[in-house]
Each structure stands twice: as structure tokens, then as C-alpha cells.
Amino acid sequence: MSIISLVDVSFAHEGGQVIFDQLNLTLDTNWKLGLIGRNGRGKTTFLMILAGLLIPSGTVRLPVPAAYFPCPDPDPDPALP
């Protein structure tokens, strides 16, 4: 069992839209979870923060490696649309 912990996490996009403000969240890696919400509410932003692609203020403890999908195609075929 590992614990993913977010403490006082805040994040706003460059335009000033606040996505998270002092978020506190604890997740157990043994849990099976789904992330749902309306469009534009921060689901992808949250996952990008966990993957380390976006840096928020506050503390994010992620004791397990994270991967963000979709992964870039290592050999794109220029013939495909």
C-alpha cells in the first residue's frame, strides 16, 4: 500500500483561471478509482500534475511512478492523416 498525497495544492492557468485552490487529497494506490466531472473542470490538469507535467504550488507526494497517456508516437507515419 502506497499513499498519494496532495497538501495545499493550488494551480491556475496563465489566463488566471483557478483550477485548484488549497486542495488536500489522500489516495491509496490499492483503490480502484474513476475520475468524472464536467468538461473544463480540471480532470486532465489534475492528471498532468500527478504525472509531473504541470507544477502546482503546495506539496504532491507520489511514491509510485506515474505515466501520462497518450504517449507520444516514437515513429509517426507521415503518410497517415
Phi and psi restraints in degrees (range 20) as a CNS / XPLOR table:
assign (resid 1 and name C) (resid 2 and name N)
       (resid 2 and name CA) (resid 2 and name C) 1.0 -122.3 20.0 2
assign (resid 2 and name N) (resid 2 and name CA)
       (resid 2 and name C) (resid 3 and name N) 1.0 150.6 20.0 2
assign (resid 2 and name C) (resid 3 and name N)
       (resid 3 and name CA) (resid 3 and name C) 1.0 -113.8 20.0 2
assign (resid 3 and name N) (resid 3 and name CA)
       (resid 3 and name C) (resid 4 and name N) 1.0 125.3 20.0 2
assign (resid 3 and name C) (resid 4 and name N)
       (resid 4 and name CA) (resid 4 and name C) 1.0 -92.1 20.0 2
assign (resid 4 and name N) (resid 4 and name CA)
       (resid 4 and name C) (resid 5 and name N) 1.0 127.0 20.0 2
assign (resid 4 and name C) (resid 5 and name N)
       (resid 5 and name CA) (resid 5 and name C) 1.0 -129.9 20.0 2
assign (resid 5 and name N) (resid 5 and name CA)
       (resid 5 and name C) (resid 6 and name N) 1.0 131.3 20.0 2
assign (resid 5 and name C) (resid 6 and name N)
       (resid 6 and name CA) (resid 6 and name C) 1.0 -120.2 20.0 2
assign (resid 6 and name N) (resid 6 and name CA)
       (resid 6 and name C) (resid 7 and name N) 1.0 124.5 20.0 2
assign (resid 6 and name C) (resid 7 and name N)
       (resid 7 and name CA) (resid 7 and name C) 1.0 -124.8 20.0 2
assign (resid 7 and name N) (resid 7 and name CA)
       (resid 7 and name C) (resid 8 and name N) 1.0 122.2 20.0 2
assign (resid 7 and name C) (resid 8 and name N)
       (resid 8 and name CA) (resid 8 and name C) 1.0 49.9 20.0 2
assign (resid 8 and name N) (resid 8 and name CA)
       (resid 8 and name C) (resid 9 and name N) 1.0 44.1 20.0 2
assign (resid 8 and name C) (resid 9 and name N)
       (resid 9 and name CA) (resid 9 and name C) 1.0 -83.1 20.0 2
assign (resid 9 and name N) (resid 9 and name CA)
       (resid 9 and name C) (resid 10 and name N) 1.0 127.4 20.0 2
assign (resid 9 and name C) (resid 10 and name N)
       (resid 10 and name CA) (resid 10 and name C) 1.0 -128.4 20.0 2
assign (resid 10 and name N) (resid 10 and name CA)
       (resid 10 and name C) (resid 11 and name N) 1.0 144.2 20.0 2
assign (resid 10 and name C) (resid 11 and name N)
       (resid 11 and name CA) (resid 11 and name C) 1.0 -152.5 20.0 2
assign (resid 11 and name N) (resid 11 and name CA)
       (resid 11 and name C) (resid 12 and name N) 1.0 136.2 20.0 2
assign (resid 11 and name C) (resid 12 and name N)
       (resid 12 and name CA) (resid 12 and name C) 1.0 -137.3 20.0 2
assign (resid 12 and name N) (resid 12 and name CA)
       (resid 12 and name C) (resid 13 and name N) 1.0 141.6 20.0 2
assign (resid 12 and name C) (resid 13 and name N)
       (resid 13 and name CA) (resid 13 and name C) 1.0 -72.5 20.0 2
assign (resid 13 and name N) (resid 13 and name CA)
       (resid 13 and name C) (resid 14 and name N) 1.0 164.8 20.0 2
assign (resid 13 and name C) (resid 14 and name N)
       (resid 14 and name CA) (resid 14 and name C) 1.0 -55.4 20.0 2
assign (resid 14 and name N) (resid 14 and name CA)
       (resid 14 and name C) (resid 15 and name N) 1.0 -32.7 20.0 2
assign (resid 14 and name C) (resid 15 and name N)
       (resid 15 and name CA) (resid 15 and name C) 1.0 -72.6 20.0 2
assign (resid 15 and name N) (resid 15 and name CA)
       (resid 15 and name C) (resid 16 and name N) 1.0 -5.3 20.0 2
assign (resid 15 and name C) (resid 16 and name N)
       (resid 16 and name CA) (resid 16 and name C) 1.0 99.2 20.0 2
assign (resid 16 and name N) (resid 16 and name CA)
       (resid 16 and name C) (resid 17 and name N) 1.0 -4.1 20.0 2
assign (resid 16 and name C) (resid 17 and name N)
       (resid 17 and name CA) (resid 17 and name C) 1.0 -70.1 20.0 2
assign (resid 17 and name N) (resid 17 and name CA)
       (resid 17 and name C) (resid 18 and name N) 1.0 115.9 20.0 2
assign (resid 17 and name C) (resid 18 and name N)
       (resid 18 and name CA) (resid 18 and name C) 1.0 -78.3 20.0 2
assign (resid 18 and name N) (resid 18 and name CA)
       (resid 18 and name C) (resid 19 and name N) 1.0 125.2 20.0 2
assign (resid 18 and name C) (resid 19 and name N)
       (resid 19 and name CA) (resid 19 and name C) 1.0 -98.3 20.0 2
assign (resid 19 and name N) (resid 19 and name CA)
       (resid 19 and name C) (resid 20 and name N) 1.0 -46.8 20.0 2
assign (resid 19 and name C) (resid 20 and name N)
       (resid 20 and name CA) (resid 20 and name C) 1.0 -130.5 20.0 2
assign (resid 20 and name N) (resid 20 and name CA)
       (resid 20 and name C) (resid 21 and name N) 1.0 140.6 20.0 2
assign (resid 20 and name C) (resid 21 and name N)
       (resid 21 and name CA) (resid 21 and name C) 1.0 -134.1 20.0 2
assign (resid 21 and name N) (resid 21 and name CA)
       (resid 21 and name C) (resid 22 and name N) 1.0 106.4 20.0 2
assign (resid 21 and name C) (resid 22 and name N)
       (resid 22 and name CA) (resid 22 and name C) 1.0 55.3 20.0 2
assign (resid 22 and name N) (resid 22 and name CA)
       (resid 22 and name C) (resid 23 and name N) 1.0 49.4 20.0 2
assign (resid 22 and name C) (resid 23 and name N)
       (resid 23 and name CA) (resid 23 and name C) 1.0 -72.3 20.0 2
assign (resid 23 and name N) (resid 23 and name CA)
       (resid 23 and name C) (resid 24 and name N) 1.0 131.0 20.0 2
assign (resid 23 and name C) (resid 24 and name N)
       (resid 24 and name CA) (resid 24 and name C) 1.0 -122.6 20.0 2
assign (resid 24 and name N) (resid 24 and name CA)
       (resid 24 and name C) (resid 25 and name N) 1.0 124.1 20.0 2
assign (resid 24 and name C) (resid 25 and name N)
       (resid 25 and name CA) (resid 25 and name C) 1.0 -151.6 20.0 2
assign (resid 25 and name N) (resid 25 and name CA)
       (resid 25 and name C) (resid 26 and name N) 1.0 138.0 20.0 2
assign (resid 25 and name C) (resid 26 and name N)
       (resid 26 and name CA) (resid 26 and name C) 1.0 -126.7 20.0 2
assign (resid 26 and name N) (resid 26 and name CA)
       (resid 26 and name C) (resid 27 and name N) 1.0 127.8 20.0 2
assign (resid 26 and name C) (resid 27 and name N)
       (resid 27 and name CA) (resid 27 and name C) 1.0 -126.0 20.0 2
assign (resid 27 and name N) (resid 27 and name CA)
       (resid 27 and name C) (resid 28 and name N) 1.0 138.4 20.0 2
assign (resid 27 and name C) (resid 28 and name N)
       (resid 28 and name CA) (resid 28 and name C) 1.0 -94.5 20.0 2
assign (resid 28 and name N) (resid 28 and name CA)
       (resid 28 and name C) (resid 29 and name N) 1.0 131.6 20.0 2
assign (resid 28 and name C) (resid 29 and name N)
       (resid 29 and name CA) (resid 29 and name C) 1.0 -68.1 20.0 2
assign (resid 29 and name N) (resid 29 and name CA)
       (resid 29 and name C) (resid 30 and name N) 1.0 -11.6 20.0 2
assign (resid 29 and name C) (resid 30 and name N)
       (resid 30 and name CA) (resid 30 and name C) 1.0 -82.6 20.0 2
assign (resid 30 and name N) (resid 30 and name CA)
       (resid 30 and name C) (resid 31 and name N) 1.0 -15.2 20.0 2
assign (resid 30 and name C) (resid 31 and name N)
       (resid 31 and name CA) (resid 31 and name C) 1.0 -72.7 20.0 2
assign (resid 31 and name N) (resid 31 and name CA)
       (resid 31 and name C) (resid 32 and name N) 1.0 148.1 20.0 2
assign (resid 31 and name C) (resid 32 and name N)
       (resid 32 and name CA) (resid 32 and name C) 1.0 -103.7 20.0 2
assign (resid 32 and name N) (resid 32 and name CA)
       (resid 32 and name C) (resid 33 and name N) 1.0 115.5 20.0 2
assign (resid 32 and name C) (resid 33 and name N)
       (resid 33 and name CA) (resid 33 and name C) 1.0 -124.2 20.0 2
assign (resid 33 and name N) (resid 33 and name CA)
       (resid 33 and name C) (resid 34 and name N) 1.0 156.1 20.0 2
assign (resid 33 and name C) (resid 34 and name N)
       (resid 34 and name CA) (resid 34 and name C) 1.0 -124.3 20.0 2
assign (resid 34 and name N) (resid 34 and name CA)
       (resid 34 and name C) (resid 35 and name N) 1.0 148.3 20.0 2
assign (resid 34 and name C) (resid 35 and name N)
       (resid 35 and name CA) (resid 35 and name C) 1.0 -116.6 20.0 2
assign (resid 35 and name N) (resid 35 and name CA)
       (resid 35 and name C) (resid 36 and name N) 1.0 113.4 20.0 2
assign (resid 35 and name C) (resid 36 and name N)
       (resid 36 and name CA) (resid 36 and name C) 1.0 -125.9 20.0 2
assign (resid 36 and name N) (resid 36 and name CA)
       (resid 36 and name C) (resid 37 and name N) 1.0 156.6 20.0 2
assign (resid 36 and name C) (resid 37 and name N)
       (resid 37 and name CA) (resid 37 and name C) 1.0 166.7 20.0 2
assign (resid 37 and name N) (resid 37 and name CA)
       (resid 37 and name C) (resid 38 and name N) 1.0 166.6 20.0 2
assign (resid 37 and name C) (resid 38 and name N)
       (resid 38 and name CA) (resid 38 and name C) 1.0 -68.4 20.0 2
assign (resid 38 and name N) (resid 38 and name CA)
       (resid 38 and name C) (resid 39 and name N) 1.0 161.5 20.0 2
assign (resid 38 and name C) (resid 39 and name N)
       (resid 39 and name CA) (resid 39 and name C) 1.0 -60.5 20.0 2
assign (resid 39 and name N) (resid 39 and name CA)
       (resid 39 and name C) (resid 40 and name N) 1.0 139.5 20.0 2
assign (resid 39 and name C) (resid 40 and name N)
       (resid 40 and name CA) (resid 40 and name C) 1.0 78.1 20.0 2
assign (resid 40 and name N) (resid 40 and name CA)
       (resid 40 and name C) (resid 41 and name N) 1.0 18.4 20.0 2
assign (resid 40 and name C) (resid 41 and name N)
       (resid 41 and name CA) (resid 41 and name C) 1.0 -100.7 20.0 2
assign (resid 41 and name N) (resid 41 and name CA)
       (resid 41 and name C) (resid 42 and name N) 1.0 -2.4 20.0 2
assign (resid 41 and name C) (resid 42 and name N)
       (resid 42 and name CA) (resid 42 and name C) 1.0 110.7 20.0 2
assign (resid 42 and name N) (resid 42 and name CA)
       (resid 42 and name C) (resid 43 and name N) 1.0 12.1 20.0 2
assign (resid 42 and name C) (resid 43 and name N)
       (resid 43 and name CA) (resid 43 and name C) 1.0 -63.8 20.0 2
assign (resid 43 and name N) (resid 43 and name CA)
       (resid 43 and name C) (resid 44 and name N) 1.0 -49.9 20.0 2
assign (resid 43 and name C) (resid 44 and name N)
       (resid 44 and name CA) (resid 44 and name C) 1.0 -66.7 20.0 2
assign (resid 44 and name N) (resid 44 and name CA)
       (resid 44 and name C) (resid 45 and name N) 1.0 -39.8 20.0 2
assign (resid 44 and name C) (resid 45 and name N)
       (resid 45 and name CA) (resid 45 and name C) 1.0 -59.3 20.0 2
assign (resid 45 and name N) (resid 45 and name CA)
       (resid 45 and name C) (resid 46 and name N) 1.0 -44.2 20.0 2
assign (resid 45 and name C) (resid 46 and name N)
       (resid 46 and name CA) (resid 46 and name C) 1.0 -59.3 20.0 2
assign (resid 46 and name N) (resid 46 and name CA)
       (resid 46 and name C) (resid 47 and name N) 1.0 -46.3 20.0 2
assign (resid 46 and name C) (resid 47 and name N)
       (resid 47 and name CA) (resid 47 and name C) 1.0 -67.0 20.0 2
assign (resid 47 and name N) (resid 47 and name CA)
       (resid 47 and name C) (resid 48 and name N) 1.0 -35.4 20.0 2
assign (resid 47 and name C) (resid 48 and name N)
       (resid 48 and name CA) (resid 48 and name C) 1.0 -68.5 20.0 2
assign (resid 48 and name N) (resid 48 and name CA)
       (resid 48 and name C) (resid 49 and name N) 1.0 -33.5 20.0 2
assign (resid 48 and name C) (resid 49 and name N)
       (resid 49 and name CA) (resid 49 and name C) 1.0 -65.2 20.0 2
assign (resid 49 and name N) (resid 49 and name CA)
       (resid 49 and name C) (resid 50 and name N) 1.0 -45.2 20.0 2
assign (resid 49 and name C) (resid 50 and name N)
       (resid 50 and name CA) (resid 50 and name C) 1.0 -62.5 20.0 2
assign (resid 50 and name N) (resid 50 and name CA)
       (resid 50 and name C) (resid 51 and name N) 1.0 -34.7 20.0 2
assign (resid 50 and name C) (resid 51 and name N)
       (resid 51 and name CA) (resid 51 and name C) 1.0 -79.8 20.0 2
assign (resid 51 and name N) (resid 51 and name CA)
       (resid 51 and name C) (resid 52 and name N) 1.0 -8.2 20.0 2
assign (resid 51 and name C) (resid 52 and name N)
       (resid 52 and name CA) (resid 52 and name C) 1.0 83.9 20.0 2
assign (resid 52 and name N) (resid 52 and name CA)
       (resid 52 and name C) (resid 53 and name N) 1.0 11.9 20.0 2
assign (resid 52 and name C) (resid 53 and name N)
       (resid 53 and name CA) (resid 53 and name C) 1.0 -83.8 20.0 2
assign (resid 53 and name N) (resid 53 and name CA)
       (resid 53 and name C) (resid 54 and name N) 1.0 -21.8 20.0 2
assign (resid 53 and name C) (resid 54 and name N)
       (resid 54 and name CA) (resid 54 and name C) 1.0 -126.1 20.0 2
assign (resid 54 and name N) (resid 54 and name CA)
       (resid 54 and name C) (resid 55 and name N) 1.0 142.9 20.0 2
assign (resid 54 and name C) (resid 55 and name N)
       (resid 55 and name CA) (resid 55 and name C) 1.0 -111.8 20.0 2
assign (resid 55 and name N) (resid 55 and name CA)
       (resid 55 and name C) (resid 56 and name N) 1.0 113.8 20.0 2
assign (resid 55 and name C) (resid 56 and name N)
       (resid 56 and name CA) (resid 56 and name C) 1.0 -92.7 20.0 2
assign (resid 56 and name N) (resid 56 and name CA)
       (resid 56 and name C) (resid 57 and name N) 1.0 174.0 20.0 2
assign (resid 56 and name C) (resid 57 and name N)
       (resid 57 and name CA) (resid 57 and name C) 1.0 -86.4 20.0 2
assign (resid 57 and name N) (resid 57 and name CA)
       (resid 57 and name C) (resid 58 and name N) 1.0 156.7 20.0 2
assign (resid 57 and name C) (resid 58 and name N)
       (resid 58 and name CA) (resid 58 and name C) 1.0 101.4 20.0 2
assign (resid 58 and name N) (resid 58 and name CA)
       (resid 58 and name C) (resid 59 and name N) 1.0 -166.8 20.0 2
assign (resid 58 and name C) (resid 59 and name N)
       (resid 59 and name CA) (resid 59 and name C) 1.0 -119.1 20.0 2
assign (resid 59 and name N) (resid 59 and name CA)
       (resid 59 and name C) (resid 60 and name N) 1.0 128.1 20.0 2
assign (resid 59 and name C) (resid 60 and name N)
       (resid 60 and name CA) (resid 60 and name C) 1.0 -120.2 20.0 2
assign (resid 60 and name N) (resid 60 and name CA)
       (resid 60 and name C) (resid 61 and name N) 1.0 117.4 20.0 2
assign (resid 60 and name C) (resid 61 and name N)
       (resid 61 and name CA) (resid 61 and name C) 1.0 -109.4 20.0 2
assign (resid 61 and name N) (resid 61 and name CA)
       (resid 61 and name C) (resid 62 and name N) 1.0 116.2 20.0 2
assign (resid 61 and name C) (resid 62 and name N)
       (resid 62 and name CA) (resid 62 and name C) 1.0 -128.0 20.0 2
assign (resid 62 and name N) (resid 62 and name CA)
       (resid 62 and name C) (resid 63 and name N) 1.0 93.5 20.0 2
assign (resid 62 and name C) (resid 63 and name N)
       (resid 63 and name CA) (resid 63 and name C) 1.0 -76.3 20.0 2
assign (resid 63 and name N) (resid 63 and name CA)
       (resid 63 and name C) (resid 64 and name N) 1.0 -3.1 20.0 2
assign (resid 63 and name C) (resid 64 and name N)
       (resid 64 and name CA) (resid 64 and name C) 1.0 -121.2 20.0 2
assign (resid 64 and name N) (resid 64 and name CA)
       (resid 64 and name C) (resid 65 and name N) 1.0 150.7 20.0 2
assign (resid 64 and name C) (resid 65 and name N)
       (resid 65 and name CA) (resid 65 and name C) 1.0 -66.6 20.0 2
assign (resid 65 and name N) (resid 65 and name CA)
       (resid 65 and name C) (resid 66 and name N) 1.0 145.1 20.0 2
assign (resid 65 and name C) (resid 66 and name N)
       (resid 66 and name CA) (resid 66 and name C) 1.0 -116.1 20.0 2
assign (resid 66 and name N) (resid 66 and name CA)
       (resid 66 and name C) (resid 67 and name N) 1.0 146.1 20.0 2
assign (resid 66 and name C) (resid 67 and name N)
       (resid 67 and name CA) (resid 67 and name C) 1.0 -127.5 20.0 2
assign (resid 67 and name N) (resid 67 and name CA)
       (resid 67 and name C) (resid 68 and name N) 1.0 144.4 20.0 2
assign (resid 67 and name C) (resid 68 and name N)
       (resid 68 and name CA) (resid 68 and name C) 1.0 -111.9 20.0 2
assign (resid 68 and name N) (resid 68 and name CA)
       (resid 68 and name C) (resid 69 and name N) 1.0 126.1 20.0 2
assign (resid 68 and name C) (resid 69 and name N)
       (resid 69 and name CA) (resid 69 and name C) 1.0 -109.0 20.0 2
assign (resid 69 and name N) (resid 69 and name CA)
       (resid 69 and name C) (resid 70 and name N) 1.0 136.1 20.0 2
assign (resid 69 and name C) (resid 70 and name N)
       (resid 70 and name CA) (resid 70 and name C) 1.0 -84.8 20.0 2
assign (resid 70 and name N) (resid 70 and name CA)
       (resid 70 and name C) (resid 71 and name N) 1.0 138.3 20.0 2
assign (resid 70 and name C) (resid 71 and name N)
       (resid 71 and name CA) (resid 71 and name C) 1.0 -80.1 20.0 2
assign (resid 71 and name N) (resid 71 and name CA)
       (resid 71 and name C) (resid 72 and name N) 1.0 148.2 20.0 2
assign (resid 71 and name C) (resid 72 and name N)
       (resid 72 and name CA) (resid 72 and name C) 1.0 -65.3 20.0 2
assign (resid 72 and name N) (resid 72 and name CA)
       (resid 72 and name C) (resid 73 and name N) 1.0 144.4 20.0 2
assign (resid 72 and name C) (resid 73 and name N)
       (resid 73 and name CA) (resid 73 and name C) 1.0 -73.8 20.0 2
assign (resid 73 and name N) (resid 73 and name CA)
       (resid 73 and name C) (resid 74 and name N) 1.0 118.5 20.0 2
assign (resid 73 and name C) (resid 74 and name N)
       (resid 74 and name CA) (resid 74 and name C) 1.0 -69.1 20.0 2
assign (resid 74 and name N) (resid 74 and name CA)
       (resid 74 and name C) (resid 75 and name N) 1.0 -22.7 20.0 2
assign (resid 74 and name C) (resid 75 and name N)
       (resid 75 and name CA) (resid 75 and name C) 1.0 -140.4 20.0 2
assign (resid 75 and name N) (resid 75 and name CA)
       (resid 75 and name C) (resid 76 and name N) 1.0 73.6 20.0 2
assign (resid 75 and name C) (resid 76 and name N)
       (resid 76 and name CA) (resid 76 and name C) 1.0 -66.2 20.0 2
assign (resid 76 and name N) (resid 76 and name CA)
       (resid 76 and name C) (resid 77 and name N) 1.0 141.5 20.0 2
assign (resid 76 and name C) (resid 77 and name N)
       (resid 77 and name CA) (resid 77 and name C) 1.0 -92.1 20.0 2
assign (resid 77 and name N) (resid 77 and name CA)
       (resid 77 and name C) (resid 78 and name N) 1.0 111.0 20.0 2
assign (resid 77 and name C) (resid 78 and name N)
       (resid 78 and name CA) (resid 78 and name C) 1.0 -66.1 20.0 2
assign (resid 78 and name N) (resid 78 and name CA)
       (resid 78 and name C) (resid 79 and name N) 1.0 -13.4 20.0 2
assign (resid 78 and name C) (resid 79 and name N)
       (resid 79 and name CA) (resid 79 and name C) 1.0 -78.2 20.0 2
assign (resid 79 and name N) (resid 79 and name CA)
       (resid 79 and name C) (resid 80 and name N) 1.0 -17.3 20.0 2
assign (resid 79 and name C) (resid 80 and name N)
       (resid 80 and name CA) (resid 80 and name C) 1.0 -84.5 20.0 2
assign (resid 80 and name N) (resid 80 and name CA)
       (resid 80 and name C) (resid 81 and name N) 1.0 146.0 20.0 2
